[in-house]
Amino acid sequence: MTPPAAPNSAAARDIAYALHPYTDQKAHAENGPLIMTRGKGVRVFDDSGREYIETVAGLWCAALGFDNERLVAAATEQMRKLPFYHGFTSRSHEPLIELSEMLVQRAPVPMSKAFFANSGSEANDSAIKMIWYYNNAIGRPQKKKIISRMKAYHGVTLASASLTGLPANHKLFDLPIAGILHTACPHHYRFAHEGESEEDFATRLATELETLILAEGPDTVAAMFAEPIMGAGGVLLPPRGYFPKIQAVLKKYDVLLVADEVICGFGRTGNYWGSQTLDVQPDILTCAKALSASFLPISGVLVNEKVFQGISEGSATVGTWGHGFTYSGHPVPAAVAIETLKIYDEIDILGHVRRVGPHMQKALRDAFADHPLVGEVRGTGMIAAIELSADKAKKTPFDPAKKAAARLVKLGEENGLILRMLPGDAIAFSPPLIMEEGEVDDMVARFGKALDALSVQLR
Ligand code: PLP
């Protein structure tokens, strides 16, 4: 057990005053926090000066690592020039205009307008409200249900947490709200039938989706949300042919598709958007995280012309489109996001991910695919996961009481790695996109030591 925090130490004050997100509060009161004080490149340093490689870029988000003077300069310059303005009632400002233009120009499919919020959750809630508003405006008030998927992660606000398909986001919260449906998770390793090919699995999932829409009544189903690669649910890549088959069903019943690009956007999968890697043609796209390299909070919602026209018509009848946050398109995060997108272009982030990503995927597979504790190594570009398994051949998960992944996270810390555990005893790899091959090798070597130490503990 961790020794008790010294009185008045930062750890003791943390325990006394901070309510931590995504934390077992009782365990935290016993064990205390891991306090970070600074960052450099792909590394962070704690308050005792210990160095760690950040294998998941904080929360899948610090795409340019943990220091960048250009982003600091972009923020300070904008703070000096115009520290706040908003976009309500036709007011505007340069960063709002330029970032909207940049995002619409970079969209994976023709998009019409960009809207801003502060987090991925708010972006997804905003998208739901846009869809409801749109359907009301065009005279389809019944068409409101939203389909998501088991193991999806779309955020924690009331509607986005309802879209999320993970038990911890619903239990004790009285969620999901009404009108949110969850269809099957497209993870072949876990959910395909014995001997079922990826194509057959994809066909079955599309059939299940169609059955769900028909059972609910197509005139009541408005949209489906999907991450191109499911992130927090386990880094789950869909089977080959999945999105084209799913989209054929959605088109047939006039159901909109929202691509949640909060993790996949801005190069993570080797293309600018995960939608390009996975063949997704969304009507609405949400993004956040790497949009500003997470130096400041900002998220975006892109809508196509069809959806925009509905919102436009509706707002004319009401007299306003009654949605928007005080900080929608805040000039300082918007200026940082503009600079971030310029940096991605200048350093050719896609070229970098296309070079380092395959190296990372190969290094993880070479080192761990045959490891007795590893069931599956999966991923593409610079996103991956290693799923632990008690019996490799039978794909048996570990007894949850063994806390295999939680132990591995702790052993990672002892070996200079910040690791992130995902449901199903998986460990995510989603490092800063700027990570170089040598740093990948260092990360993989440290992970190997942690995994070997876990083998000893579980023996
Ligand atoms: N969507 C996806 C795919 C995410 O991974 C996340 C967060 O991890 C969110 C939405 C929610 O974003 P936020 O935590 O900024 O609200």
Boltz pocket constraint, residues with backbone or C-beta under 6 A from the ligand:
constraints:
  - pocket:
      binder: B
      contacts: [[A, 59], [A, 118], [A, 119], [A, 120], [A, 121], [A, 122], [A, 124], [A, 153], [A, 154], [A, 155], [A, 156], [A, 227], [A, 231], [A, 232], [A, 260], [A, 261], [A, 262], [A, 263], [A, 288]]
      max_distance: 6.0
